[in-house]
């Protein structure tokens, strides 16, 4: 049985085997007791849940809650629903439908009419014939007396001098500063950082951290695989130990108990049933019949009259006729052996 399901790579060699085998042996030794303890706890927890917690939960919670829901909450809820429906919802719906809706429609029509003829139409007339012409005249005056002169002054006194200053002075000065900063500061700093920090860091990363990380990842992967394999092996071991304990318990406890029950308890029970219980039952039945007859005889002697009580005769089981499964009350019991087999 192959417990390692991971495919073996082509580059794995003696070093891989030398690391993998000791790691898996150590992990197996550690994991087997843990897995056996875990399986034992799982079995105990399942037995406790099945035999104690589930019946106790049913007795303490499910049955009382079911009874409370069925016989208390459901009737109370139905009564409350009936009261709310016929005491609140139905009257409210009737008032809304028959009173408030027509009243609201009338109020809305009246309010709409008043607002239309008292507010909207006068406001529209004032806007169209007063405010719009007045606004157009004010806009013409502001445009030709204030905005255009201000725009002309700002254009020829501020914007054009600022553009000339930007193009003729600031842009060349900025370019010169950028060239000076680039060739006197940035490039030397970049060269120093590249050859004093980046290159050594790359070398350390490539030749130190990458091999160490690969080794750590390889060891961690092998430990994880070892734990997985050890857990599966521990499961097989735990199941084998459980089967062995089950066989030992059956051989040491189950079979002796079954033998004692079959060879001792069953004959003793049959003897008690045949020698003690049946005679006691027959004696009790006889005593009961004797007491009943004595009581009837005493009653007849005190009151008088009435037929004498005949003693109860034992009932004979109706016999079956030969060749038939039905019983005949007057038929004598016939042997059930065929005439051909008698001789």
N, C-alpha and C positions, 0 to 999 in steps of 0.2 A: 504494500500500500504506500503510494507516494504522498507524504504529508506536505511536501513543499510544492505548492502549485505555481510558484513563480518560475518562468522559463529561465534557464541558465544562459548567461551571456557568453559570447564567443571569446571575450577578453579576460574571463575569470581564470585565475591560475592557482598556483600553490599558496600565494599570499592570502588570496580570498578564502581558500579552504582552511588555512592555518588560523585565520581570524574567526571564521564562521563556526567551526566545530566546537572550540572551547566555549565560545559565547553561548551557543545553543545548549551545550551540556549544563553550564552554570544556570542559565535561565530556566531550563527544564527542572533542575533540582529545586529552584525557588518556586516555580509556578505550580508544580504538582500538588503540594499540600494546600495551596491557596484554592486551586480548582476543586479539590476534594471537599474542603470546608465549604466552599460556595455551593456545590451540589447538595451537600447535606443540609445547609441552611435553606436551599430552595425546596427540598423535599419536605422539611419540617414546616416551612411557611405554607406550602400548599396543603398539607394535612391539617394544619391549624385553621387555615381559611375555610377548607371544605367541611371540617367537622365541628368547629367552634364558632368562628366569626360569622360565617354565613347564616347558620341557624339562629345565633344570638341576634344578628342584625334583623333577621326576619321577625323574630319575636319582639324585639325592642322597638323597631322602627317601622317595618313594612306593614305588619298587621295592624298596629294602632293607627298609623297614618291612613291606611286603606279604610279602616272602619270610620275614622274621623272624616275622611273625604266623602265616603259613601253615605253615611247616616247623619252627618252634621253639616259639613260645608256645602254639599250639593243641595240639600233642601233649603238651607239658609240662603244660598246664592239664588236659587230659583225664586224664593219668596221676595228677596230684595229686588231681583230683576223684574218680577211682576209688579211690585209696588212702584219702582222707578218708571216702568213702562206705562202703567195705567194711572199713576198718580202725578207724574211729572212730564214725561215725554209727550204722551197723547194730548193733554191739555195745552202744553206749550206749542205743539204743532198746530193744533186747532186755532189758538190765538194768533200765531204767526200767519197762518193761511187765510183766516177769515177776517182778521182785524188789522194786523200790522201791515200786511202786504197792500191791501186797498188804500189804507191811510197813507202809507209811504208813497204809493204811486200818485195820489192826489197832491200831497205836499211837494213831491218832486216836480210835478207839472206846474203847480202854482209858483214855486221858487224859480224854475226855469223861465217861465213867462215874465215874472217880475224882473229878473236879472237881465233878460234879453231886451226888454223895452225901457228899463230904467238905467241900465249901466252900459251894456254892450253897444247898442246902437248910438247913444250919445257919445260914447268914447270913440267909436269909429268915425263919427262926423267931425269931432274935434281934431282927431289925428289927421284926417284927410284934408280938411279945409283950413286948419289953423297951424298945427305943429309942422306938417310937411313943408308948406311954403316958407314958414319962418325958419325952419332948419336949413332949407336950401339957401336962403339969403344969408344966414349967418355963416354957412360953410363957404360961400363965394367970397364974403368979406374977409374971413380968416385966411383963405387960400391966397388971395391977391394982395392983401395988406400985411400979412405976417409971415406965412410959411415960405413963400417964394423969395422974399428979401432975405430971410434968415438962411435959407438953403444957399443962395448965391454968396452971401458973406462967408459962410462956413466953408464952402467949396474953394473960393479963391483966397481966403486968408488962412485956412487951417489945413485942409486936405491936400491941396497941391504942394504947398511947402513941405508938409510931412512926407509925401511920396518922394519928392526930390531929395530930401535929406536921407530917406531910407535907401534909395537906389544909388545915390552918389557917394554917401559917406558911410553909413552903417553897414551895408552889405560888404564892401571891400574890407573894412576894418574887421568885421566878423570872420570873413574868410581867412585873413591873415592870422587872427587869434587861433582859429581852428587848426591852421597849418602848424603854428608854433606849438600848440598843446599836443597835437598828434605826434610830431616828430621829435619833440623834446621831452614829453612826459609819458604819453600813452604807450608808444612802441617800446621805449626802454623798460617800462614797468611790465608790459606783456612779455618781453623777452626774459626778464628776470624771473617772473612768476612761472613761465613755461619751463625754463631750464633749472630752476632751483626748487620748484614745488611739484609741478605737474609731472614732469618726467620721472623724478624719484618716486612719486606716489604711484605712477603707473608701473614702474619696476617692482615696487614692494607689493602692489596688488597682484601682478602677474606671477611673480616668483615666490611669494610668501603666502599671501592670504588665499589665493585660489587653490594651491595644493593643500594647505591646511583645511580649508573649507571642504574640499572634496574628500579628504580623509575623514573629517568629522561626519560629513553626510553619509559616507560609506559605512562607518561604524554605527551611526544612528539607524541607518536602513537595515543593517544586519541585526542589530538588537531588536528592532521592530519585527523583522521576519522571524527572529528566534522566539520572541514572545508569542507571535501568532502560531508557529509550529508547536511550541511548548504547550500553549493553551489547548490545541487540538489533541495533542498526545495526552495531556492531563485529563481531557474529557474521556478519552478511551480508557485510560487507567482508572478513572473514577467509576465509569460504568462497569468495568471488569470487577473492581472491588465491590461495587454494589451487588453485582450478580453473585459474587462469591459469598458475601454476607447473607444474601437472600437464601442461597443454597444451604449454607451452614445453619441458618435459623430454621429452615424447613427440616433439615435432617435432625437437629438437636431438639427442636421444640414442636414443629408441626406434626411430624410423623409419630413421635411418642404421644402427643395429645390425641391425635386421631386413633392410634392403637388403643389408648386407654378408653376413649369414648366408645370405640367399636367393640372392644373385648370385655370392658368392665361396666361402663355406664349403661350401655344398651341392654345387656342381660339383666343387670340390677333393676333398671327401669321396667323391663318386661315382667320380672318376677314381682316387683312391687305392684304393678298393674294387675297381674293375674292372681297373686296370692293375698294381697292386702286390699287393694282398692275395690275390686269387683265383689269380694265377700262383704266388705263394709257396705257397698252400695246395695247389695241384695238384702243384707240385714236391715238397713234403713228402710228399704221399700217394704219389707215384711212388717216391720214395726209400724210404718205408716198405715199400711192396710189394716193391721190389727186395731190400731187406735181408731181408724175410721169406722170399722165394723162395730167396735165397742160403743162408739158414740151413737151410731144409728140404732143399735139395739137398746141403748139407754133411752134414747128419744122415743122409740116405739113403745118401750115399757111405760114411759111417763104419759104419752099422749094416747097411745093405742091405735090399732088399725094399721093398714098399710101392708103391702106384701113383704115377705121376708127377703132379706138381702142375701142373694146367692153369692157364695164365695167366687172370687175371680179365678177363672180357669186360665191356665197358661195358653197363650196364643201360639198356634203352630203356623209356621211360614207356609204359604200356599206353594204347592209343588207344581213343577212344570211338566206338561205332557211330553212324551217322547217325540222328538222330531219337530217340536214347536217351541217358540220363544215366549208364548203367552202362558199365563197361569190360569188354572181351573180350580175354584174353591173346593170342589168335592173330589177332585182326582187324588188318588193315592200317589205318594212319591215314587217315581219310577227310576230305576238306575239309568244313568246317562251313558252307559257303555253300549255300544252297538251289539246286536245279537251275533253278528258275524265275528266279533272280537272276543266273545265269551269263551268259546271253546279254544 
